[in-house]
Amino acid sequence: MNFNFTEEQNMLRETVRSFVDKEIMPYIAEWDREGQFDPNLYNKLADLGFMGVCIPEEYGGSGMDYNSLAIVCEELERGDTAFRTAVSVHTGLNSMTLLQWGNEEQKQKYLTPQAKGEKIGAFGLTEPGAGSDVAALQSTAVKDGDYYILNGSKTWISLCDVADHFLVFAYTDKSKKHHGISAFIVERTWDGFSSKAIKGKHGIRSGNTGELFFDNVRVPAENLLGEEGEGFKIAMSALDNGRFTVAAGAVGQIMACLESSVKYCHERETFGKPIGKHQLVQQMIAKMEAGLQMSRLLVYRAGELKNEGKRNTRETSLAKWQACDFANRAADDAMQIHGAYGYSDEYPVERYLRNSKAPVIYEGTREIHTVMQAEYVLGYRKDKPLNQMLPAWNPDKELV
């Protein structure tokens, strides 16, 4: 494996970092306090090609590799988790799933405007009674001629009030359990669709999160993604992409915690010397650095498998679990280093700590990933080949 970034990737990192420093850092404390953000940011992200960074050019994307997507997520989360989440959901969960499972007509109609950033995509799997247990979902889609009649609700959906298109999962045959779940592309403007934001979140306050409601929504049959009954496989493959971006974002959060802590270590003095001279503070800094480097290696290992067109469920699970845990610990240590000041929003580390908890929960809790990794080692879990895979990356910058 080549651990060196290409010149193009280094330029991409510089571009995203510059964007974050200019467009997010000066305003994020106020946005977080008020629970809002400047919606024009999505247009700016689109103008720079970040909303379709790893989508082939033929579908309106930038045509970069999957580790370039990781770089974008890293640097965006260094600014705030909310903006990495937007790319994770729009690109990782929605657009990459359309690339993997959509037919040509669906790609032209939905993937292309999303890759260009003209439309925003979101992902609707979680329900009030169905999180880790996907088979417990209650939403249904009943065939009615050339349509499916969709009823039910979803919760904790990122971009709920912002997205134009949604990938929604519902039972078409509940008697088949997992094999009776199907996936649909749903448009916001259709009759019977509504959404509502969730207020009072512990973290990621500047991100839009909420509920979706479907009241006899008529979904054209051509908006079925894949075949009937393939929804569970589609959802799990989508999570391989979403978890990859979450893990990459966690690397960016560790980086933010480390940068803030190092700066404070050089500014603050106790007992007649900079606090960075105290060994217990150094221990926390060292743990952050170790977490940063280990997490980054796990993320880019998973990214290389994606570039090769190989299944990466095991590797992505490990990266997501470990990177998010490391980020949570790094944020806790960063607040400890800042002492009482860290408890105030005068410094960003209290926001890092609040934001760091959600990724430990969503897209597979810490406990789910722990069980997955143990089952792989024990031989209880083995990944079967999917009938659809993301296209491999060609070094000549063509997806094949």
TORDO-403502 format. One line per field, with one value per residue (C-alpha): x, y, z; residue number from 0. Coordinates in steps of 0.1 Angstrom, whole numbers, plus 2048, in hexadecimal, padded with zeros to 3 digits. Example, Ala and Ser with C-alpha at 12.3 -4.5 7.8 and 13.67 -1.06 7.14 Angstrom:
2
xx [87B_889]
yy [7D3_7F5]
zz [84E_847]
pos [0_1]
This chain:
400
xx [800_80D_80A_814_7FA_7FA_800_7DB_7D1_7E8_7D9_7B7_7BF_7CD_7AD_796_7AA_7AA_785_77F_796_784_760_75A_773_76A_744_740_73F_721_710_714_705_6E7_6E2_6E6_6FE_701_6EF_704_721_712_714_738_741_731_744_765_759_757_733_73D_762_764_747_752_753_73A_720_72A_744_769_775_78D_795_784_7A1_79C_779_78A_7A0_782_770_78F_794_76F_76B_789_772_752_742_722_733_744_722_713_72D_72B_705_703_721_729_706_6F2_706_71F_702_6F1_713_715_6F0_6DE_6D5_6E0_6C0_6C1_6E5_6DE_6BF_6CB_6F0_6FC_6EB_6F6_71A_719_70A_6EB_6D6_6DC_6D8_6D0_6CB_6AC_6B2_6AF_68D_680_681_69B_6C0_6D9_6BD_6B5_69B_685_67C_657_656_644_642_624_624_607_609_627_62C_635_621_63A_62F_643_65D_683_696_6B9_6BC_6D7_6CE_6A9_69E_6B9_6BB_6A8_6AB_6AA_6B3_697_695_673_664_655_650_652_64F_672_682_6A4_69D_67C_68C_68F_69F_68F_699_680_67D_675_65A_643_621_621_645_64F_66C_673_694_69E_6A8_6BC_6D8_6F6_70E_711_6F9_700_6F6_6D2_6C5_6A1_684_674_64F_63F_619_60E_62B_628_64A_64E_659_677_684_689_6AF_6BC_6A2_686_695_6B8_6B3_6C6_6E5_6E3_6E1_6FF_714_70A_716_738_73A_72B_740_75F_757_74F_770_782_770_77B_79F_798_789_7A8_7BD_7A8_7AB_7D0_7D5_7C0_7D2_7F5_7ED_7DF_7FE_814_7FE_7F5_80E_80B_825_83C_83D_828_80F_81D_83C_827_82A_806_7FC_816_806_7E4_7F5_807_7E7_7D7_7F4_7F3_7CD_7D1_7EB_7DA_7B8_7C5_7D7_7B7_7A2_7BA_7BD_798_79A_7B3_79C_781_799_7A0_77A_77D_763_76F_753_76C_787_76E_75D_77E_788_766_767_78A_78C_76C_777_799_787_771_78F_7A3_787_784_7AA_7A9_78F_7A4_7C3_7AF_7A2_786_78A_782_760_757_750_76B_780_775_77D_75C_74B_763_759_734_738_74E_733_71A_732_738_713_707_70E_715_71A_73B_72B_71F_742_752_73B_742_768_766_750_769_786_772_766_741_73F_74A_742_731_739_720_710_717_738_745_75A_780_797_7AF_7D0_7CA_7AD_792_779_775]
yy [800_822_83A_859_871_87C_8A0_8A2_895_8AE_8CA_8BE_8BE_8E2_8ED_8DE_8EB_90E_90C_901_91C_937_92B_917_91F_944_93D_91A_924_93B_921_907_91D_926_904_90F_915_928_912_922_90D_8EF_904_90C_8E8_8DF_8FA_8EA_8C7_8B9_8AD_894_890_86A_868_863_881_871_875_899_891_89A_877_874_854_849_855_877_875_86D_88C_8A2_892_896_8BA_8C3_8B3_8C7_8E4_8D4_8B2_8C0_8C7_8A6_896_8A8_899_877_875_886_874_856_849_856_85D_841_829_836_831_80D_802_81A_814_82C_83F_844_84F_869_876_876_86F_889_8A7_89B_897_8BB_8C7_8D4_8BC_8AF_88A_87A_857_84A_829_82F_82F_836_810_805_810_7F4_7DB_7E4_7C8_7DA_7F6_7FC_810_7FF_802_7F1_7EC_7FD_7FB_810_81E_814_823_82D_831_835_84C_850_861_86F_877_88F_8AA_8A3_8C6_8CD_8AF_8AC_887_86B_846_836_812_801_7DF_7D2_7B0_7AE_788_786_79B_7A8_79B_7AE_7D1_7E6_808_825_847_861_886_8A0_8B1_892_893_883_88A_8A1_8A6_8B6_8C0_8B2_8CE_8CD_8B6_8B0_8B6_8BD_8DA_8EC_8CD_8C7_8A6_89A_885_87B_872_85F_860_84B_859_84C_841_838_814_820_830_80D_80B_7E8_7CC_7C6_7B6_7C4_7E1_7D1_7CA_7ED_7FC_7E8_7F1_816_814_807_829_83E_82E_835_85A_85B_84A_863_880_872_875_89A_89F_88F_8A7_8C5_8BA_8B6_8D8_8EA_8D9_8DF_904_906_8F3_90F_92B_91F_91E_90D_90A_920_90E_906_8EB_8D7_8D1_8BD_898_88F_8A9_89B_879_886_896_876_862_87A_877_851_851_868_853_831_83D_84C_82B_818_830_831_80B_809_824_810_7F1_808_814_7F0_7E8_7CF_7C9_7DC_7D7_7C9_7E3_800_7F4_7F3_815_824_815_81E_840_84B_83E_84F_870_86E_868_883_89C_893_897_8B8_8C6_8B9_8CB_8EB_8E8_8FF_912_8F2_8F2_912_919_933_916_8FC_8DD_8DB_8DA_8BE_8AA_8AE_8A6_888_873_870_85E_844_83C_841_82A_80D_813_80B_7EB_7E0_7E4_7D2_7B4_7B6_7B5_798_784_789_77D_75F_755_75B_777_775_78E_780_791_7AB_7AA_7D0_7E0_804_808_804_821_823_837_847_859_845_830_80E]
zz [800_7F7_815_801_7F6_7D2_7C7_7BF_7E1_7F3_7DE_7E7_80C_80A_7F8_812_82F_820_81B_83F_84D_839_837_857_873_877_87B_889_8AE_8A7_890_8AA_8C5_8AF_8A0_87C_860_83F_825_80A_817_803_7E3_7EB_7F2_7D1_7BE_7CB_7C0_7E4_7E1_7C6_7CC_7C5_7AC_788_772_75A_776_77F_79A_79E_796_7B3_7C6_7E7_7FD_7EF_7FE_81F_81C_817_835_84B_844_846_868_873_86F_87D_87C_86D_84B_849_851_834_81C_82D_828_806_7F6_80C_814_7F6_7D7_7DA_7DF_7BF_7AE_7BB_7B7_7A0_77C_761_761_787_785_76B_77C_7A0_7A3_78A_79A_7BC_7B1_7A3_7C4_7B2_7C8_7EB_7F4_816_824_837_849_86F_87F_8A3_8AA_891_894_898_891_86D_86A_884_86C_867_847_82B_805_7F5_7CF_7BE_798_78C_7AF_7D3_7EF_80A_82E_84E_85E_863_87E_884_85F_857_83D_844_83B_822_80A_7E9_7E5_7FF_7FE_813_81F_825_825_805_815_83B_83C_82D_848_83C_819_817_81A_7FB_7F3_7E2_7D5_7E3_7DA_7F4_7DE_7DC_7ED_80F_818_835_84C_86E_87E_8A1_8B9_8D9_8CD_8E3_8C6_8A0_8A7_887_873_868_877_87A_870_84F_84B_82E_82C_80D_7F8_7D5_7CA_7A5_79F_78C_7AC_7BC_7C1_7B8_7BA_7D3_7F2_7EC_804_821_80B_7FD_81F_82C_80E_812_836_82A_818_834_84F_83A_839_85F_867_851_862_884_879_872_894_8A5_890_89C_8C0_8BD_8AB_8C5_8E2_8D5_8D0_8F4_902_8F4_901_925_942_963_97F_96C_94B_92C_933_916_92C_945_93E_944_92A_913_918_90B_8ED_8E6_8E7_8CF_8B7_8B9_8B3_895_884_88B_881_861_857_85D_848_82B_82B_827_80C_7F8_7F8_7EB_7D0_7C6_7C4_7E1_7FD_81C_836_850_84B_84A_86A_87C_86F_879_89C_8A5_895_8A6_8C8_8C4_8BB_8D9_8F0_8DF_8E4_909_90D_8FA_913_930_922_91F_943_94D_92C_919_92A_919_8F4_8F5_8E8_8CF_8E3_8F5_8D3_8C8_8E7_8E0_8BB_8C1_8D2_8B5_89D_8B8_8B6_892_874_88C_8B1_8C1_8CE_8AC_89D_8BB_8B4_88F_894_8AD_895_879_88E_89C_879_880_867_843_827_808_7E7_7DE_7BB_7B9_7C4_7C1_7A2_7A8_7A4_787_78D_76B_77C_76C_77F_76E]
pos [0_1_2_3_4_5_6_7_8_9_10_11_12_13_14_15_16_17_18_19_20_21_22_23_24_25_26_27_28_29_30_31_32_33_34_35_36_37_38_39_40_41_42_43_44_45_46_47_48_49_50_51_52_53_54_55_56_57_58_59_60_61_62_63_64_65_66_67_68_69_70_71_72_73_74_75_76_77_78_79_80_81_82_83_84_85_86_87_88_89_90_91_92_93_94_95_96_97_98_99_100_101_102_103_104_105_106_107_108_109_110_111_112_113_114_115_116_117_118_119_120_121_122_123_124_125_126_127_128_129_130_131_132_133_134_135_136_137_138_139_140_141_142_143_144_145_146_147_148_149_150_151_152_153_154_155_156_157_158_159_160_161_162_163_164_165_166_167_168_169_170_171_172_173_174_175_176_177_178_179_180_181_182_183_184_185_186_187_188_189_190_191_192_193_194_195_196_197_198_199_200_201_202_203_204_205_206_207_208_209_210_211_212_213_214_215_216_217_218_219_220_221_222_223_224_225_226_227_228_229_230_231_232_233_234_235_236_237_238_239_240_241_242_243_244_245_246_247_248_249_250_251_252_253_254_255_256_257_258_259_260_261_262_263_264_265_266_267_268_269_270_271_272_273_274_275_276_277_278_279_280_281_282_283_284_285_286_287_288_289_290_291_292_293_294_295_296_297_298_299_300_301_302_303_304_305_306_307_308_309_310_311_312_313_314_315_316_317_318_319_320_321_322_323_324_325_326_327_328_329_330_331_332_333_334_335_336_337_338_339_340_341_342_343_344_345_346_347_348_349_350_351_352_353_354_355_356_357_358_359_360_361_362_363_364_365_366_367_368_369_370_371_372_373_374_375_376_377_378_379_380_381_382_383_384_385_386_387_388_389_390_391_392_393_394_395_396_397_398_399]
